[in-house]
Amino acid sequence: MEQNYQNIEDFLQDESFVSWVKGNSDEAAGFWEKWAAENRASAQLMEEAKCIIKGIPFVPAKIEADELTDQLQRLQKAIGQGAKEIPMPKKKKFIPLKWAAILLLLISSSYFLYQFLNSPEFLLHKTNFAETKEIVLDDGSRIFLNANSQIWYERGMKENGIKELWLEGEAYFDIKPQEKGFYRIYAGNMQAQIIGTSFNLNARKESSVLSLDEGKVLVSHLSGVKQEIDAGTTIFFEKETQAFIQQSDRNSFWNSWREQLWILDAETSFGDILDRIEAEFGLHAKLKDESLRQRSLEGSVPIENMDVLLESLSYIFEIEIKRAKDSVLYIE
């Protein structure tokens, strides 16, 4: 099995991977679970490939003869062709084979048309750097999508079933209580199951981080480890211990962006701030002294304006920040 996967297509074309995702191969399961653990850099690509295979299933349709005839007639009418009798060619050999090919083509066309017309339709929401967006779902639940992020889900999600969403980047969720069914959100290496609650979910780094404001959430990792958490808890999966790590009193750090602020706590390093600037504003930092990344100070900085943000950081950390070519920050 090839182990150098550069894009989603590499995963989708691997029969062993597809078989593992569909749960059809115990032998492949061991290989791919080990591969996932050893290749964290490709975790996002693997998750997207799994979402395509599992989230948009291509289930063979069983079409009865009468239904097939009806489908063909509708197809002919749709393209403006009436059903015409095709004369049998004379003095031609292998006629049955030719007709078999024509019949196979018609059946295949009808089959793929049937699959296309009955496939789920997905909605995609995206934001650019320095842009946020509010999304209101059919049941009144709201999603606040942070900068440089995207989320997609099936249009008209079932009211009483499982409502699945896929997130890249960061978003804050305010989910209405569900009388029946629940929401399931996929984000990087984490999956969250929600009945009704409010939380922030960040899937920008190797390990996704969920910070819960209200309610309860059941989270699970690609490895199968699960954990239920209560309000006021921030949780992420630690690679070294292969377990979920829970933190308290860090909600404001993760959730404050909705108020156009970054609240810096005792565990926030200058390196963490630079990572957020790059992820949300597209600005890459070059430091004269790399040790600056380890410095930390508590406080808050406004983020509604990049110039004000940089001035605030310069003042708080007593450093000089110069912006060049709109995408590079020189810091000394």
C-alpha positions as CSV (number, residue, x, y, z in Angstrom):
1,M,0.0,0.0,0.0
2,E,1.3,3.4,-1.0
3,Q,1.9,5.6,2.0
4,N,2.8,9.0,0.4
5,Y,-0.5,10.7,0.0
6,Q,-0.4,14.3,-1.3
7,N,-4.1,15.0,-2.0
8,I,-7.6,13.7,-1.4
9,E,-7.6,11.8,-4.7
10,D,-4.7,9.6,-3.5
11,F,-6.9,8.4,-0.6
12,L,-10.0,7.9,-2.7
13,Q,-8.2,5.8,-5.2
14,D,-6.8,3.5,-2.6
15,E,-9.0,0.4,-2.3
16,S,-7.7,-0.5,1.1
17,F,-8.5,3.0,2.4
18,V,-12.0,2.9,1.0
19,S,-12.6,-0.6,2.4
20,W,-11.4,0.6,5.8
21,V,-13.7,3.7,5.9
22,K,-16.6,1.5,4.9
23,G,-15.8,-1.0,7.7
24,N,-15.3,-3.9,5.3
25,S,-11.7,-4.8,6.2
26,D,-10.3,-5.6,9.7
27,E,-6.9,-6.1,8.2
28,A,-6.9,-2.6,6.6
29,A,-8.2,-1.1,9.9
30,G,-5.0,-1.9,11.7
31,F,-2.8,-0.4,9.0
32,W,-4.8,2.8,8.5
33,E,-5.2,3.5,12.3
34,K,-1.4,3.2,12.6
35,W,-0.8,5.3,9.5
36,A,-3.1,8.0,10.8
37,A,-1.2,8.1,14.1
38,E,2.1,8.4,12.4
39,N,1.1,10.9,9.7
40,R,-0.6,13.7,11.6
41,A,0.3,16.2,8.9
42,S,-2.1,14.5,6.5
43,A,-4.9,14.1,9.1
44,Q,-7.0,16.9,7.5
45,L,-6.7,15.3,4.0
46,M,-7.6,11.9,5.4
47,E,-10.7,13.3,7.2
48,E,-11.9,15.1,4.1
49,A,-11.5,11.9,2.1
50,K,-13.4,10.0,4.8
51,C,-16.2,12.6,4.7
52,I,-16.5,12.2,1.0
53,I,-16.8,8.4,1.3
54,K,-19.1,8.3,4.3
55,G,-20.9,11.6,4.2
56,I,-22.0,11.4,0.5
57,P,-22.7,7.7,0.1
58,F,-23.0,6.3,-3.4
59,V,-25.5,3.5,-2.8
60,P,-26.3,1.3,-5.7
61,A,-30.0,1.7,-6.6
62,K,-32.2,-1.3,-7.2
63,I,-34.4,-0.3,-10.2
64,E,-37.2,-2.5,-11.3
65,A,-37.9,-3.1,-15.0
66,D,-41.1,-1.0,-15.0
67,E,-39.3,1.8,-13.2
68,L,-36.4,1.6,-15.6
69,T,-38.7,1.9,-18.6
70,D,-40.4,4.9,-17.1
71,Q,-37.0,6.5,-16.4
72,L,-36.0,6.0,-20.0
73,Q,-39.2,7.5,-21.3
74,R,-38.8,10.5,-19.1
75,L,-35.2,10.9,-20.2
76,Q,-36.2,10.8,-23.8
77,K,-38.9,13.4,-23.4
78,A,-36.5,15.6,-21.4
79,I,-34.0,15.7,-24.3
80,G,-36.8,16.2,-26.9
81,Q,-36.6,12.7,-28.5
82,G,-39.6,10.5,-28.9
83,A,-39.2,6.8,-28.5
84,K,-38.5,5.6,-32.1
85,E,-38.3,2.2,-33.4
86,I,-34.8,1.5,-34.6
87,P,-34.7,-0.7,-37.8
88,M,-32.7,-3.8,-37.6
89,P,-29.6,-3.6,-39.8
90,K,-29.3,-6.2,-42.5
91,K,-26.4,-8.5,-43.2
92,K,-24.5,-7.4,-40.1
93,K,-22.8,-9.8,-37.8
94,F,-22.7,-9.7,-34.0
95,I,-26.1,-7.8,-33.9
96,P,-26.9,-9.1,-30.4
97,L,-23.6,-7.7,-29.1
98,K,-24.4,-4.3,-30.6
99,W,-27.8,-4.2,-29.0
100,A,-26.4,-5.3,-25.7
101,A,-24.0,-2.4,-25.8
102,I,-26.8,0.0,-26.6
103,L,-28.9,-1.4,-23.8
104,L,-26.0,-1.2,-21.4
105,L,-25.5,2.5,-22.3
106,L,-29.1,3.3,-21.8
107,I,-29.2,1.5,-18.4
108,S,-26.0,3.2,-17.3
109,S,-27.3,6.6,-18.3
110,S,-30.5,6.1,-16.5
111,Y,-28.7,4.7,-13.5
112,F,-26.4,7.7,-13.1
113,L,-29.2,10.1,-13.8
114,Y,-31.2,8.4,-11.1
115,Q,-28.3,8.6,-8.7
116,F,-27.7,12.3,-9.5
117,L,-31.3,13.3,-9.1
118,N,-31.5,11.5,-5.7
119,S,-28.1,12.5,-4.3
120,P,-28.1,14.9,-1.3
121,E,-27.4,18.6,-2.0
122,F,-24.8,20.2,0.3
123,L,-24.5,23.9,1.3
124,L,-21.0,25.4,1.7
125,H,-20.2,28.6,3.6
126,K,-16.8,30.2,3.5
127,T,-15.0,33.2,4.9
128,N,-11.9,35.1,3.7
129,F,-9.1,36.4,5.9
130,A,-10.4,39.1,8.4
131,E,-14.1,38.1,7.5
132,T,-16.7,36.5,9.8
133,K,-20.2,35.3,8.9
134,E,-23.4,34.3,10.8
135,I,-25.3,31.3,9.5
136,V,-28.9,30.5,10.7
137,L,-30.0,26.9,10.3
138,D,-33.6,25.7,9.6
139,D,-34.3,25.0,13.3
140,G,-33.0,28.4,14.5
141,S,-29.6,27.2,15.5
142,R,-26.8,29.7,14.7
143,I,-23.2,29.3,13.6
144,F,-20.7,32.1,13.7
145,L,-18.0,31.3,11.2
146,N,-14.6,32.8,12.0
147,A,-12.1,34.2,9.4
148,N,-10.5,31.9,6.9
149,S,-12.9,29.0,7.6
150,Q,-15.6,26.9,5.9
151,I,-18.4,24.7,6.9
152,W,-20.7,22.5,4.9
153,Y,-23.8,20.4,5.5
154,E,-26.7,18.8,3.7
155,R,-29.5,21.1,2.6
156,G,-32.8,20.4,4.5
157,M,-31.2,18.3,7.3
158,K,-33.7,15.8,8.8
159,E,-35.6,17.3,11.7
160,N,-35.6,14.1,13.7
161,G,-32.4,12.5,12.5
162,I,-28.7,13.0,12.7
163,K,-27.7,16.4,11.4
164,E,-24.1,16.3,10.2
165,L,-21.8,19.2,9.6
166,W,-18.1,19.4,8.6
167,L,-15.9,22.3,9.7
168,E,-12.5,23.6,8.6
169,G,-11.1,26.5,10.6
170,E,-13.1,27.9,13.5
171,A,-16.7,28.5,14.4
172,Y,-18.9,29.2,17.4
173,F,-22.1,27.1,17.6
174,D,-25.4,28.0,19.3
175,I,-27.4,24.9,18.9
176,K,-31.1,24.8,19.8
177,P,-32.2,22.0,22.1
178,Q,-33.3,18.9,20.0
179,E,-36.4,17.0,21.0
180,K,-35.4,14.2,18.6
181,G,-32.1,13.5,16.9
182,F,-28.9,15.4,17.4
183,Y,-26.1,17.3,15.6
184,R,-22.8,15.7,14.8
185,I,-19.9,17.9,13.8
186,Y,-16.7,16.7,12.3
187,A,-13.6,18.9,12.8
188,G,-10.1,17.7,12.1
189,N,-9.4,14.8,14.4
190,M,-12.4,15.4,16.6
191,Q,-16.1,14.6,16.3
192,A,-18.7,16.3,18.6
193,Q,-22.2,15.1,19.3
194,I,-24.7,17.8,20.4
195,I,-28.3,17.8,21.6
196,G,-28.4,21.6,22.4
197,T,-25.6,23.7,23.6
198,S,-23.2,26.6,22.9
199,F,-19.5,26.1,22.2
200,N,-16.5,27.2,20.2
201,L,-14.7,24.7,17.9
202,N,-11.2,25.3,16.5
203,A,-9.9,22.9,13.9
204,R,-6.9,24.8,12.7
205,K,-4.1,22.8,14.3
206,E,-3.2,19.1,14.5
207,S,-5.5,18.6,17.5
208,S,-9.0,20.3,17.4
209,V,-10.0,22.3,20.5
210,L,-13.6,22.5,21.8
211,S,-14.5,25.1,24.4
212,L,-18.0,24.6,25.9
213,D,-20.1,27.5,27.3
214,E,-23.4,25.8,27.9
215,G,-24.8,22.3,28.0
216,K,-23.0,19.0,27.5
217,V,-21.1,17.6,24.6
218,L,-19.8,14.1,23.8
219,V,-16.5,14.3,21.9
220,S,-14.6,11.5,20.2
221,H,-11.2,11.1,18.6
222,L,-10.2,9.3,15.4
223,S,-8.6,6.6,17.6
224,G,-12.0,5.8,19.2
225,V,-11.4,7.6,22.5
226,K,-14.6,9.3,23.8
227,Q,-15.2,11.9,26.5
228,E,-18.3,13.7,27.8
229,I,-17.7,17.3,29.1
230,D,-19.7,19.9,31.0
231,A,-20.0,23.7,30.6
232,G,-16.9,25.7,31.4
233,T,-14.6,23.1,30.0
234,T,-12.1,23.3,27.1
235,I,-10.9,19.9,25.7
236,F,-8.4,18.7,23.1
237,F,-6.7,15.4,22.4
238,E,-3.1,14.9,23.4
239,K,-1.0,12.8,21.0
240,E,1.6,11.8,23.6
241,T,-0.8,10.3,26.1
242,Q,-3.5,9.3,23.5
243,A,-6.1,10.8,25.8
244,F,-8.3,13.9,26.0
245,I,-7.0,16.8,28.1
246,Q,-9.5,19.0,29.9
247,Q,-8.9,22.6,31.0
248,S,-11.0,25.0,33.0
249,D,-11.2,28.9,32.8
250,R,-9.9,29.0,29.2
251,N,-13.2,29.6,27.5
252,S,-12.6,33.4,27.2
253,F,-9.4,32.8,25.3
254,W,-11.1,30.7,22.6
255,N,-14.5,32.4,22.5
256,S,-13.7,36.1,22.8
257,W,-13.2,36.6,19.1
258,R,-16.9,37.0,18.7
259,E,-16.7,40.2,20.7
260,Q,-13.9,41.5,18.4
261,L,-11.3,40.8,21.2
262,W,-8.6,38.3,22.0
263,I,-8.4,37.8,25.7
264,L,-4.9,36.6,26.7
265,D,-4.6,34.4,29.7
266,A,-1.6,33.0,31.6
267,E,-1.2,30.1,29.2
268,T,-1.3,32.4,26.1
269,S,2.2,32.8,24.5
270,F,3.2,35.4,21.9
271,G,3.7,32.4,19.6
272,D,0.0,31.5,20.1
273,I,-1.0,35.1,19.1
274,L,1.2,35.0,16.0
275,D,-0.4,31.7,15.0
276,R,-3.9,33.3,15.2
277,I,-2.8,36.3,13.2
278,E,-1.6,34.1,10.4
279,A,-4.7,31.9,10.5
280,E,-7.2,34.7,10.6
281,F,-5.5,37.6,8.8
282,G,-3.0,35.8,6.5
283,L,0.0,37.6,7.9
284,H,3.2,35.6,8.4
285,A,5.6,36.7,11.2
286,K,9.4,36.8,11.0
287,L,11.1,37.3,14.4
288,K,14.6,38.6,14.9
289,D,14.6,36.8,18.2
290,E,12.7,33.5,18.2
291,S,12.6,33.4,22.0
292,L,9.9,36.1,21.8
293,R,7.4,33.4,20.9
294,Q,7.6,32.0,24.5
295,R,6.8,35.3,26.2
296,S,3.3,35.7,27.7
297,L,1.3,38.4,29.3
298,E,-2.4,38.6,30.4
299,G,-4.8,41.2,29.1
300,S,-6.9,41.8,26.0
301,V,-6.3,43.2,22.5
302,P,-8.9,44.5,20.0
303,I,-9.0,42.7,16.6
304,E,-11.6,44.6,14.6
305,N,-8.7,46.6,13.0
306,M,-5.3,45.1,12.1
307,D,-3.4,48.3,12.7
308,V,-4.8,48.7,16.1
309,L,-4.1,45.1,16.9
310,L,-0.5,45.4,16.0
311,E,-0.1,48.6,17.9
312,S,-1.6,47.0,21.0
313,L,0.7,44.0,20.7
314,S,3.7,46.3,20.3
315,Y,2.8,48.2,23.5
316,I,1.9,45.1,25.6
317,F,5.0,43.1,24.7
318,E,7.3,46.2,24.3
319,I,8.4,45.2,20.8
320,E,8.5,46.7,17.3
321,I,6.3,45.3,14.6
322,K,6.7,46.4,11.0
323,R,4.2,45.3,8.3
324,A,5.6,44.8,4.8
325,K,3.9,43.8,1.5
326,D,0.6,43.2,3.4
327,S,1.5,39.6,4.3
328,V,4.7,39.7,6.3
329,L,5.4,41.1,9.8
330,Y,8.9,41.8,10.9
331,I,9.2,41.7,14.7
332,E,12.2,42.8,16.9
